[in-house]
Structures are given as C-alpha cells and as structure tokens.
Amino acid sequence: MRRSEAKGTAARTAVVFTALAHASRREILLVLNFHGGRMTAGEIAERFACRWPTTTRHLRVLEQAGLVRVRKVGRTRVYQLQSADLRKSIETWLQWFRPGRPA
C-alpha cells in the first residue's frame, strides 16, 4: 500500500472509529441491524431516552461516517444501515495486526 493510500485509509478508519466511540451510536447501529437495516428517524428515536436533537446529532455523525444512508420520503427520513462499509472499515484496520505483517 502506498503512503498516500495508507493515509487516506487511516483517515477513513478514524472517522468510523470516532463514530463508533459513543455507546448510543453503536446502539443505533444494532437497532437498525436487528430491524432489517432500515428504519425511520421516528422509529429510531422511540428506542432511546435522549431528546430528539441528541438522536439526530448521533444519526448525522453516523451518516457522515458512511455507516448509514438517509433518504427523504415526503417529510420522513429513512435511515439505512451500511453494514458492508462498516465491516470493510473494521477489517481493513484489523489487517494491521495480522501475524507476519511487516512493521
């Protein structure tokens, strides 16, 4: 992997891990996963005790990290889990810890 490519991958990984750092965001991802990967913002918010602005802030961080996609349907926002992108980011990071990988 070239140095510039490695820097880009590291930056992308940092964004994903920053999004995953908060327990509520991890829980949102789990809720989405266990509900077929797609829910409205209202359905997600019903699951959490925090206020609506806090929930939308968490959803925005997940969207910016590429872990969810949002689509407007009328006045409703539908969030869809991007589980393949999540797996790819984590697996890419874990490759650095493969046995026999040069330092």
C-alpha positions as CSV (number, residue, x, y, z in Angstrom):
1,M,0.0,0.0,0.0
2,R,1.4,3.4,-1.0
3,R,1.9,6.0,1.7
4,S,-0.9,8.4,0.4
5,E,-3.3,5.4,0.1
6,A,-2.4,4.4,3.7
7,K,-3.1,8.0,4.9
8,G,-6.5,8.0,3.3
9,T,-7.4,4.6,4.7
10,A,-6.2,5.8,8.2
11,A,-8.3,9.0,7.9
12,R,-11.4,7.0,6.9
13,T,-10.8,4.5,9.7
14,A,-10.5,7.4,12.2
15,V,-13.9,8.8,11.1
16,V,-15.5,5.4,11.5
17,F,-14.0,4.7,14.9
18,T,-14.9,8.2,16.1
19,A,-18.5,7.5,15.2
20,L,-18.4,4.1,17.0
21,A,-16.8,5.6,20.1
22,H,-20.2,6.7,21.5
23,A,-22.4,3.9,23.0
24,S,-25.6,5.5,21.7
25,R,-24.3,5.4,18.1
26,R,-23.3,1.8,18.5
27,E,-26.8,1.0,19.9
28,I,-28.4,2.8,16.9
29,L,-26.4,0.6,14.5
30,L,-27.5,-2.5,16.4
31,V,-31.2,-1.4,16.5
32,L,-31.0,-0.8,12.7
33,N,-29.4,-4.1,12.1
34,F,-32.0,-6.1,14.2
35,H,-34.8,-4.3,12.4
36,G,-33.9,-5.3,8.9
37,G,-31.4,-2.5,8.3
38,R,-33.9,0.3,7.7
39,M,-35.9,2.5,10.0
40,T,-37.4,6.0,10.0
41,A,-35.9,8.6,12.2
42,G,-39.0,8.5,14.4
43,E,-38.8,4.7,14.9
44,I,-35.1,5.1,15.9
45,A,-35.8,8.0,18.3
46,E,-38.6,6.0,20.0
47,R,-36.0,3.4,21.1
48,F,-33.9,6.0,23.0
49,A,-34.4,8.0,26.2
50,C,-32.4,11.0,24.9
51,R,-34.0,14.1,23.3
52,W,-34.8,14.4,19.6
53,P,-31.8,16.8,18.9
54,T,-29.4,14.4,20.5
55,T,-30.7,11.5,18.4
56,T,-30.5,13.5,15.2
57,R,-26.9,14.5,16.1
58,H,-25.9,10.9,16.5
59,L,-27.6,10.0,13.2
60,R,-25.8,12.8,11.5
61,V,-22.4,11.5,12.8
62,L,-23.2,8.0,11.6
63,E,-24.2,9.4,8.2
64,Q,-21.0,11.4,7.9
65,A,-19.0,8.3,8.7
66,G,-20.8,6.4,5.9
67,L,-22.3,3.9,8.3
68,V,-25.9,4.9,7.5
69,R,-27.6,6.5,4.5
70,V,-30.6,8.7,4.8
71,R,-33.3,9.1,2.2
72,K,-36.2,11.6,2.4
73,V,-39.6,10.2,1.7
74,G,-42.1,13.1,1.9
75,R,-41.5,14.5,5.4
76,T,-40.0,11.3,6.7
77,R,-36.3,10.4,6.8
78,V,-35.5,6.8,6.4
79,Y,-32.1,5.6,7.6
80,Q,-30.4,2.5,6.1
81,L,-27.5,0.7,7.7
82,Q,-24.4,0.4,5.6
83,S,-23.1,-2.8,7.2
84,A,-20.8,-3.7,4.3
85,D,-19.0,-0.3,4.7
86,L,-18.8,-0.9,8.5
87,R,-17.3,-4.4,8.1
88,K,-14.8,-3.2,5.4
89,S,-13.5,-0.4,7.6
90,I,-13.0,-2.6,10.6
91,E,-11.5,-5.4,8.6
92,T,-9.1,-3.0,6.9
93,W,-7.9,-1.8,10.3
94,L,-7.6,-5.3,11.7
95,Q,-5.2,-6.2,8.8
96,W,-2.5,-4.1,10.5
97,F,-2.5,-6.8,13.3
98,R,-2.1,-9.8,11.0
99,P,0.7,-12.1,12.1
100,G,3.8,-11.7,10.0
101,R,2.8,-8.3,8.6
102,P,5.9,-6.1,8.3
103,A,6.0,-3.1,10.7
